[in-house]
Amino acid sequence: MSTSNVRGLGQMLVGNVLATAAARYPEREAIHCSGTGRRLSFRLINERTNRLAHALTGLGLRKGEVVGFMCSNRAEAVEIYFALAKTGLVGLPVNYRLAPREVVTLLEAVRARTLIGEARFAETLRWVRREVRGIEHFIHIGASAHGIEGHAGASPEREAPAGYLEYEALLREMPAHEPESELCETDPYYFNLTSGTTGVPKTYLLNHYNSCSVWAATPFGVRSEDVILTVFPVFGRVGFSWVGKAFMCGARTVLADFAAGQVLRLIGAERVSFTMLVPTMAAMLLGAAELGACDLSSLRGVAFAGAMLPPRIRDETMARLCPNLYEGYGLQEVGWLAISTPAERRRRPDSVGLPVLFSEVRLIDAAGHRVAAGEIGEIIARAPCATTEYFESPARSAEAFRDGWFHTGDLGRLDADGYLFICGRVKDMIISGGQNVHSAEVEAVLLELPGVVECAVVGLPHAIWGESVAAVVVRDESPAVGLEAVQAFCREHLAGFKVPRQLIERREPLPRTPTGKVQKFLLIEQYAREERADTRAQAR
């Protein structure tokens, strides 16, 4: 008998993760929403999610239609993700750090019909209501926990603005039983952005299978007794993946927006055992005045992702925060590719570890041929948690997804034992505080400034942010505008984390190759060296 088409009868569906957790651990605390003071059990989260699912379909939304949501790290974000999963609706979790115009562009591009927004983002929501014509329903999340069962100390809910539906009122009117939907693991689940760039080319769709795969294959050793502090924004894949992993294991999640002092206090008060940081967050924790007074003894693991981990931050983290350090390497398009556990860290301190379950990692040269162990090449990869294309961008898709592999644009090397070392980036991108900043986008804005003849945006080394966004500008004979004016102009068009922190004005042209490309490595070498010299002079 032929078995070529035989596969399992069941489906890997995201909604099942929550429903199973609610059945297995009904009264166990699932989430402590630190911003509102609420504590919600797995049963309560599941019931509220079901109510939201019924509310959304009750508005006339049908499978495949898009719901945007703009929410900080609070319980409602989790409920929205799982309600979408149980209905077949497609989500667009909006990066609330984007400029209003960028949010408008995204919502229009994915043809969103509904937007759920938190009160704190009122200014952006007003922009969207004014500019986006296709959105039929606006749902308001207030600042407090009023009306929610199982919490203490709630304050009255802020009234929804005119024309908005109120989130809690919608839930109160709906039943708590499981919604009935015909779903498939390959159904689109939500849009994700690889970085904060404007427009569609860096947007892609994840399905249920992609999401469940990344949660199941993540080898961070999470156990049901763990308490996981999630400070990565849950609008991104990494942040929400920690919630999914915790729900799979029955572990408790503490949700918080990152603030160094508050994070340190939460670790002690909630007996947090595991958290993930970008190196910038760790630098802020290490420099916080509260560090010495907080009890961090419950921490059994700290993981890093999002940017290169400087040796100084690595060593100080192990000495002053937690001795057990994990580091993950991956991209949002493909999920985790390699992870270094504490044991592997001791064997190869500078490596990002070994490939994770089901991922495949290769290194190739410019001609596409595999390179030998110890040689540097571009990292290409494939994994079940990987997407297969960018949304409505065939040119970008053809560039990145080739011959069944995703081409990361990162340079690395594998040693003889299979450990992966990151050596740099092929792509011209700055990572500042864990946020991706594409130089070309910032340069396009700077070139609109009167008097700017040419410019280059580069990342200069920074002790806290990893890299600082620096604009190198060549001007004509008109008067200089100064850093503050440049920043004010950029903020009208760009998210705050993309705005240059340094302005360097030159008289001479930018260094270029014979074909006209700016040699940015020369600029970085020059200005990083000059900055170090200035720092030494000030120290003397």
C-alpha positions as CSV (number, residue, x, y, z in Angstrom):
1,M,0.0,0.0,0.0
2,S,1.2,3.5,-0.9
3,T,2.0,5.8,2.1
4,S,3.2,8.8,0.0
5,N,0.1,10.9,1.0
6,V,-0.4,9.6,4.6
7,R,-0.2,12.2,7.4
8,G,-1.8,12.8,10.7
9,L,-5.5,13.4,10.9
10,G,-5.2,16.3,13.3
11,Q,-4.2,19.9,12.9
12,M,-1.7,22.1,14.7
13,L,-4.0,25.0,15.6
14,V,-3.1,27.8,17.9
15,G,-6.5,28.0,19.6
16,N,-6.0,24.4,20.8
17,V,-3.0,25.5,22.9
18,L,-5.2,27.8,25.0
19,A,-8.1,25.4,25.2
20,T,-5.8,22.6,26.3
21,A,-4.2,24.7,29.0
22,A,-7.6,25.8,30.3
23,A,-8.6,22.1,30.6
24,R,-5.4,20.9,32.2
25,Y,-4.7,23.9,34.5
26,P,-8.0,25.7,34.9
27,E,-7.4,27.5,38.1
28,R,-3.6,28.0,37.8
29,E,-2.6,31.6,37.2
30,A,-1.8,32.1,33.6
31,I,-1.0,35.8,33.4
32,H,-0.1,38.5,35.8
33,C,-0.8,41.7,33.9
34,S,1.5,44.0,35.8
35,G,0.4,47.2,34.2
36,T,-3.2,46.8,35.4
37,G,-2.6,44.6,38.5
38,R,-4.8,41.7,37.2
39,R,-4.2,38.0,37.7
40,L,-6.1,35.8,35.3
41,S,-6.3,32.0,35.4
42,F,-6.1,29.8,32.3
43,R,-9.8,29.2,32.6
44,L,-10.6,32.9,32.7
45,I,-8.3,33.8,29.8
46,N,-9.9,31.1,27.7
47,E,-13.5,32.2,28.6
48,R,-12.6,35.9,27.8
49,T,-11.0,34.8,24.5
50,N,-14.1,32.9,23.5
51,R,-16.3,35.9,24.3
52,L,-14.1,38.1,22.2
53,A,-14.2,35.6,19.3
54,H,-18.0,35.6,19.4
55,A,-18.0,39.4,19.6
56,L,-15.8,39.8,16.5
57,T,-17.9,37.3,14.4
58,G,-21.0,39.0,15.8
59,L,-19.8,42.2,14.1
60,G,-20.0,40.4,10.8
61,L,-16.3,39.6,10.4
62,R,-15.6,36.4,8.6
63,K,-12.7,34.0,8.2
64,G,-9.8,35.6,6.4
65,E,-10.7,39.2,7.1
66,V,-8.1,41.4,8.9
67,V,-8.3,42.8,12.4
68,G,-5.6,45.3,13.4
69,F,-4.7,45.7,17.1
70,M,-2.5,48.2,18.9
71,C,-1.8,47.0,22.4
72,S,1.0,47.1,24.9
73,N,2.1,44.1,27.0
74,R,-1.2,43.4,28.8
75,A,-3.7,40.6,28.9
76,E,-5.9,41.9,26.1
77,A,-3.1,41.4,23.6
78,V,-3.0,37.7,24.5
79,E,-6.8,37.4,24.3
80,I,-6.9,39.1,20.9
81,Y,-4.2,36.7,19.5
82,F,-6.1,33.7,20.6
83,A,-9.5,35.0,19.6
84,L,-8.2,35.4,16.1
85,A,-6.8,31.9,16.2
86,K,-10.2,30.5,17.1
87,T,-12.2,32.3,14.4
88,G,-9.9,32.2,11.3
89,L,-9.6,36.0,11.3
90,V,-6.2,37.4,10.4
91,G,-4.4,39.8,12.8
92,L,-2.1,42.7,12.2
93,P,-0.4,43.4,15.6
94,V,0.7,47.0,15.2
95,N,4.1,48.2,16.4
96,Y,3.0,51.1,18.5
97,R,6.4,52.8,18.1
98,L,5.7,53.5,14.5
99,A,4.7,57.0,13.3
100,P,1.0,57.4,12.7
101,R,1.6,57.7,8.9
102,E,3.4,54.3,9.0
103,V,0.4,52.7,10.8
104,V,-2.0,54.1,8.3
105,T,0.1,52.7,5.4
106,L,0.1,49.2,7.0
107,L,-3.6,49.1,7.8
108,E,-4.4,50.2,4.2
109,A,-2.0,47.7,2.7
110,V,-3.5,44.7,4.5
111,R,-7.1,46.0,4.0
112,A,-8.0,45.9,7.7
113,R,-11.7,46.0,8.5
114,T,-11.4,46.4,12.3
115,L,-9.0,48.1,14.7
116,I,-8.7,47.3,18.4
117,G,-6.8,50.1,20.1
118,E,-5.6,50.8,23.6
119,A,-6.4,54.2,25.2
120,R,-2.8,55.2,25.5
121,F,-2.4,55.3,21.7
122,A,-5.2,57.8,21.2
123,E,-3.3,60.1,19.0
124,T,-2.4,57.4,16.5
125,L,-6.0,56.0,16.6
126,R,-7.3,59.5,15.7
127,W,-4.9,59.5,12.7
128,V,-6.2,56.1,11.6
129,R,-9.9,57.1,11.9
130,R,-9.3,60.2,9.8
131,E,-7.1,58.6,7.1
132,V,-8.2,55.0,6.7
133,R,-11.6,54.6,5.0
134,G,-11.8,50.8,5.0
135,I,-12.1,50.3,8.7
136,E,-15.7,49.7,9.8
137,H,-15.2,48.9,13.5
138,F,-13.1,50.6,16.1
139,I,-12.8,48.9,19.5
140,H,-11.5,50.7,22.6
141,I,-9.4,49.1,25.3
142,G,-9.5,51.4,28.4
143,A,-6.6,52.0,30.8
144,S,-7.9,49.9,33.8
145,A,-9.3,46.5,34.6
146,H,-12.9,47.5,35.4
147,G,-15.5,44.8,34.9
148,I,-13.0,41.9,34.9
149,E,-13.7,38.9,37.2
150,G,-10.8,37.8,39.4
151,H,-8.8,40.9,40.0
152,A,-8.4,43.4,42.8
153,G,-8.0,47.1,42.9
154,A,-9.6,48.0,39.6
155,S,-10.4,51.6,38.9
156,P,-13.4,52.8,36.7
157,E,-12.9,52.2,33.0
158,R,-12.2,55.2,30.9
159,E,-15.2,55.8,28.6
160,A,-14.7,54.9,24.9
161,P,-14.5,57.8,22.6
162,A,-17.5,58.5,20.3
163,G,-17.7,56.0,17.5
164,Y,-15.8,53.3,19.4
165,L,-17.1,50.1,20.8
166,E,-15.9,49.3,24.3
167,Y,-13.9,46.1,24.7
168,E,-15.2,45.0,28.1
169,A,-18.8,45.8,27.2
170,L,-18.5,43.6,24.1
171,L,-17.2,40.7,26.1
172,R,-19.9,40.9,28.8
173,E,-22.6,40.5,26.1
174,M,-21.1,37.3,24.6
175,P,-21.2,33.6,25.6
176,A,-18.1,31.9,26.9
177,H,-18.3,28.6,25.1
178,E,-15.8,27.6,22.4
179,P,-16.6,29.1,19.0
180,E,-17.2,26.7,16.1
181,S,-15.0,27.4,13.1
182,E,-13.6,25.3,10.2
183,L,-9.9,25.9,10.5
184,C,-6.7,24.5,8.9
185,E,-3.1,24.7,10.2
186,T,-2.1,26.4,6.9
187,D,-4.7,29.1,7.3
188,P,-3.2,32.6,7.6
189,Y,-3.0,33.7,11.2
190,Y,-1.3,37.1,11.5
191,F,0.9,39.5,9.8
192,N,4.3,40.2,11.2
193,L,6.9,42.8,10.4
194,T,10.5,41.9,10.4
195,S,11.4,45.4,11.5
196,G,9.8,48.8,11.9
197,T,10.0,49.7,8.2
198,T,7.4,51.7,6.3
199,G,5.1,49.8,4.0
200,V,4.5,46.3,2.8
201,P,7.7,44.8,1.5
202,K,8.9,43.6,5.0
203,T,5.5,42.3,6.0
204,Y,4.7,38.6,5.9
205,L,2.0,36.2,7.0
206,L,2.4,33.4,9.6
207,N,0.0,30.5,9.8
208,H,-1.0,28.2,12.7
209,Y,1.6,25.6,11.8
210,N,4.4,28.2,11.7
211,S,3.4,29.5,15.1
212,C,2.9,26.2,16.9
213,S,6.2,24.9,15.5
214,V,8.3,27.7,16.9
215,W,6.8,27.3,20.3
216,A,7.3,23.5,20.4
217,A,10.8,23.5,19.1
218,T,12.3,26.2,21.4
219,P,14.8,24.5,23.6
220,F,15.0,26.9,26.5
221,G,14.1,24.3,29.1
222,V,10.8,25.9,30.2
223,R,8.9,23.9,32.8
224,S,5.4,24.1,34.2
225,E,6.7,25.6,37.5
226,D,8.5,28.4,35.8
227,V,7.4,32.1,36.0
228,I,8.3,33.8,32.7
229,L,8.7,37.6,32.6
230,T,7.8,38.8,29.0
231,V,9.2,42.2,28.3
232,F,9.7,41.8,24.6
233,P,6.8,43.6,22.9
234,V,4.1,41.1,22.2
235,F,3.2,42.9,18.9
236,G,6.3,41.0,17.6
237,R,6.8,37.3,17.0
238,V,9.4,36.9,19.8
239,G,7.3,38.4,22.5
240,F,4.2,36.4,21.6
241,S,6.2,33.2,21.2
242,W,7.1,33.4,24.9
243,V,3.4,33.5,25.8
244,G,2.7,30.6,23.5
245,K,5.6,28.6,25.0
246,A,4.3,29.3,28.5
247,F,0.8,28.2,27.7
248,M,2.0,25.0,26.1
249,C,3.8,24.2,29.4
250,G,1.3,25.5,31.9
251,A,3.8,28.1,33.1
252,R,2.9,31.5,34.5
253,T,3.5,34.6,32.5
254,V,4.2,38.1,33.9
255,L,3.5,40.7,31.2
256,A,5.3,44.1,31.5
257,D,6.4,46.9,29.3
258,F,10.1,47.3,29.8
259,A,11.3,49.8,32.5
260,A,14.5,48.8,34.3
261,G,13.5,49.5,37.9
262,Q,10.1,47.9,37.5
263,V,11.5,44.8,35.8
264,L,14.0,44.3,38.7
265,R,11.2,44.7,41.3
266,L,8.9,42.3,39.4
267,I,11.6,39.6,39.3
268,G,11.8,39.6,43.1
269,A,8.1,40.1,43.8
270,E,6.8,37.5,41.4
271,R,9.7,35.1,41.8
272,V,10.5,35.2,38.1
273,S,12.6,32.3,36.9
274,F,13.1,33.1,33.3
275,T,13.2,36.1,31.0
276,M,14.5,37.2,27.6
277,L,16.2,40.5,26.9
278,V,18.0,42.4,24.2
279,P,21.5,43.5,25.2
280,T,20.3,47.1,25.6
281,M,17.8,46.0,28.2
282,A,20.5,44.1,30.1
283,A,22.7,47.2,30.0
284,M,19.9,49.2,31.5
285,L,19.2,46.7,34.3
286,L,22.9,46.6,35.1
287,G,23.0,50.3,35.4
288,A,19.8,50.7,37.4
289,A,19.9,52.2,40.9
290,E,17.5,49.5,42.1
291,L,19.8,46.6,41.2
292,G,21.5,46.2,44.5
293,A,18.2,46.3,46.5
294,C,16.3,43.7,44.5
295,D,16.2,39.9,45.1
296,L,17.1,38.1,41.8
297,S,17.7,34.7,43.4
298,S,14.6,33.2,41.7
299,L,16.2,33.7,38.2
300,R,17.4,30.4,36.8
301,G,17.8,31.6,33.2
302,V,18.2,34.8,31.1
303,A,18.0,34.6,27.3
304,F,19.3,37.0,24.8
305,A,18.1,37.7,21.2
306,G,17.6,40.6,18.8
307,A,21.1,41.9,18.5
308,M,24.8,40.9,18.8
309,L,25.6,40.3,22.5
310,P,28.7,42.3,23.5
311,P,31.1,40.3,25.7
312,R,31.0,43.0,28.4
313,I,27.2,42.7,28.7
314,R,27.4,38.9,28.6
315,D,29.9,38.7,31.4
316,E,28.3,41.3,33.6
317,T,24.9,39.6,33.2
318,M,26.3,36.3,34.3
319,A,28.0,37.9,37.2
320,R,25.3,40.3,38.5
321,L,21.9,39.1,37.2
322,C,22.0,35.3,36.5
323,P,24.8,32.9,35.9
324,N,22.8,30.8,33.4
325,L,22.7,32.5,30.1
326,Y,21.0,31.5,26.9
327,E,21.4,33.2,23.5
328,G,19.2,32.6,20.5
329,Y,19.9,33.4,16.9
330,G,17.1,33.5,14.3
331,L,15.0,35.9,12.2
332,Q,11.4,36.6,12.4
333,E,10.8,35.1,9.0
334,V,12.2,31.7,10.1
335,G,12.0,31.6,13.9
336,W,14.8,30.2,16.0
337,L,17.7,28.7,14.1
338,A,20.3,28.2,16.8
339,I,20.4,28.5,20.5
340,S,23.3,28.5,23.0
341,T,22.4,26.9,26.3
342,P,24.4,27.6,29.5
343,A,26.4,24.4,29.0
344,E,27.1,25.3,25.4
345,R,28.0,28.8,26.5
346,R,30.8,27.4,28.7
347,R,32.2,25.4,25.7
348,R,31.9,28.1,23.1
349,P,31.5,31.5,24.9
350,D,31.3,33.5,21.6
351,S,29.0,31.2,19.7
352,V,25.2,31.5,19.3
353,G,25.1,27.7,19.8
354,L,23.8,24.7,17.8
355,P,20.9,24.4,15.5
356,V,17.5,23.9,17.1
357,L,15.1,21.0,16.5
358,F,13.9,20.8,12.9
359,S,16.0,23.8,11.7
360,E,18.6,23.5,9.0
361,V,21.4,26.0,8.7
362,R,24.0,26.3,5.9
363,L,26.7,28.7,5.0
364,I,27.3,29.6,1.3
365,D,29.6,31.8,-0.7
366,A,28.6,34.4,-3.3
367,A,28.2,31.7,-5.9
368,G,25.8,29.7,-3.7
369,H,28.2,26.9,-2.9
370,R,28.6,25.6,0.7
371,V,31.7,26.8,2.5
372,A,33.9,24.5,4.6
373,A,34.0,24.5,8.4
374,G,35.7,27.6,9.7
375,E,35.0,29.7,6.6
376,I,32.7,32.7,6.6
377,G,29.6,32.6,4.4
378,E,26.1,33.9,4.2
379,I,23.7,32.1,6.5
380,I,20.8,30.4,4.8
381,A,18.1,28.3,6.6
382,R,14.8,26.5,6.5
383,A,12.5,25.3,9.3
384,P,8.9,24.4,9.9
385,C,8.3,27.7,11.7
386,A,9.5,29.7,8.6
387,T,7.2,31.7,6.3
388,T,7.6,31.3,2.6
389,E,7.2,34.8,1.1
390,Y,6.7,38.4,1.8
391,F,3.2,39.8,1.5
392,E,2.5,41.2,-2.0
393,S,6.2,41.6,-2.7
394,P,7.3,39.1,-5.4
395,A,10.6,40.9,-6.0
396,R,11.6,40.9,-2.3
397,S,10.4,37.3,-2.0
398,A,12.4,36.1,-5.0
399,E,15.5,37.7,-3.5
400,A,15.2,36.2,0.0
401,F,13.4,32.8,-0.6
402,R,15.4,30.8,-3.2
403,D,15.6,27.1,-3.9
404,G,13.7,26.2,-0.7
405,W,16.0,28.3,1.6
406,F,15.7,31.6,3.3
407,H,18.7,33.8,2.7
408,T,19.3,35.8,5.9
409,G,21.7,38.4,4.8
410,D,23.8,37.6,7.8
411,L,27.4,36.4,7.7
412,G,28.6,33.5,9.9
413,R,30.8,30.5,10.2
414,L,30.3,27.0,11.6
415,D,33.2,25.3,13.4
416,A,34.0,21.6,13.1
417,D,31.5,20.7,15.9
418,G,28.6,22.6,14.3
419,Y,28.6,25.7,16.5
420,L,27.5,28.8,14.8
421,F,29.3,32.1,15.1
422,I,27.8,35.4,13.7
423,C,30.3,37.5,11.8
424,G,28.4,40.5,10.6
425,R,25.6,41.5,8.1
426,V,25.4,41.5,4.4
427,K,22.4,43.7,4.5
428,D,22.8,47.4,5.3
429,M,20.9,47.5,8.6
430,I,21.5,49.1,12.0
431,I,20.3,47.3,15.1
432,S,19.8,49.9,17.9
433,G,18.3,48.7,21.2
434,G,17.0,45.5,19.4
435,Q,15.1,47.6,16.8
436,N,16.0,47.2,13.2
437,V,16.7,50.4,11.3
438,H,17.1,50.3,7.5
439,S,19.6,53.0,6.5
440,A,18.0,53.6,3.1
441,E,14.7,54.6,4.7
442,V,16.3,57.2,6.9
443,E,18.5,58.5,4.1
444,A,15.4,59.0,1.9
445,V,13.9,61.3,4.5
446,L,17.2,63.2,5.1
447,L,17.6,63.9,1.4
448,E,14.3,65.9,1.6
449,L,15.9,68.4,3.9
450,P,16.9,71.7,2.1
451,G,20.6,71.9,1.6
452,V,21.4,68.2,1.9
453,V,23.5,67.1,-1.1
454,E,24.2,63.6,-0.1
455,C,24.0,61.5,3.1
456,A,24.8,58.2,4.6
457,V,23.2,56.7,7.7
458,V,25.4,54.3,9.7
459,G,25.4,52.6,13.1
460,L,28.2,53.8,15.4
461,P,29.1,51.7,18.5
462,H,27.1,52.6,21.6
463,A,27.6,51.3,25.1
464,I,23.8,51.0,25.9
465,W,22.1,50.7,22.5
466,G,24.6,48.5,20.8
467,E,24.5,50.8,17.8
468,S,23.5,54.5,17.6
469,V,21.9,55.8,14.4
470,A,24.2,58.4,13.0
471,A,23.6,60.6,9.9
472,V,26.6,61.7,7.9
473,V,25.5,64.6,5.8
474,V,27.2,66.6,3.0
475,R,25.6,70.0,2.7
476,D,25.7,72.8,0.1
477,E,26.6,76.4,1.1
478,S,23.3,77.0,3.0
479,P,23.5,77.3,6.8
480,A,23.7,74.2,8.9
481,V,20.4,73.1,10.4
482,G,21.6,71.4,13.5
483,L,20.8,68.0,15.2
484,E,17.5,69.2,16.8
485,A,16.1,70.4,13.5
486,V,17.1,67.3,11.7
487,Q,15.5,65.1,14.5
488,A,12.3,67.2,14.4
489,F,12.0,66.8,10.7
490,C,12.6,63.0,10.8
491,R,10.0,62.5,13.5
492,E,7.3,63.7,11.2
493,H,8.1,60.8,8.8
494,L,9.7,58.1,10.9
495,A,9.2,56.1,14.1
496,G,11.3,57.5,17.0
497,F,13.8,54.7,17.1
498,K,14.8,55.4,13.5
499,V,15.6,59.1,14.1
500,P,19.3,59.9,14.1
501,R,20.9,60.4,17.5
502,Q,24.1,61.9,15.9
503,L,24.6,64.4,13.1
504,I,28.0,64.6,11.4
505,E,28.4,67.3,8.8
506,R,31.2,66.9,6.2
507,R,32.6,69.3,3.6
508,E,34.2,66.6,1.4
509,P,32.1,64.1,-0.6
510,L,31.2,60.7,0.8
511,P,33.7,57.9,0.0
512,R,32.4,55.8,-2.9
513,T,33.4,52.7,-4.9
514,P,34.1,53.1,-8.6
515,T,30.5,52.0,-9.2
516,G,29.2,54.8,-7.0
517,K,28.3,52.9,-3.8
518,V,29.1,54.7,-0.5
519,Q,31.8,52.9,1.4
520,K,30.1,53.0,4.8
521,F,32.7,50.9,6.5
522,L,35.2,53.8,6.0
523,L,32.7,56.2,7.6
524,I,32.1,53.9,10.6
525,E,35.9,53.4,11.1
526,Q,36.6,57.1,11.0
527,Y,33.8,58.4,13.2
528,A,34.0,55.5,15.7
529,R,37.7,56.2,16.0
530,E,37.1,59.9,16.5
531,E,34.4,59.3,19.1
532,R,36.7,57.0,21.1
533,A,39.5,59.7,20.9
534,D,37.0,62.3,22.2
535,T,36.0,60.0,25.0
536,R,39.6,59.5,26.1
537,A,40.3,63.2,25.9
538,Q,37.3,64.0,28.1
539,A,38.4,61.3,30.6
540,R,41.8,63.0,31.0
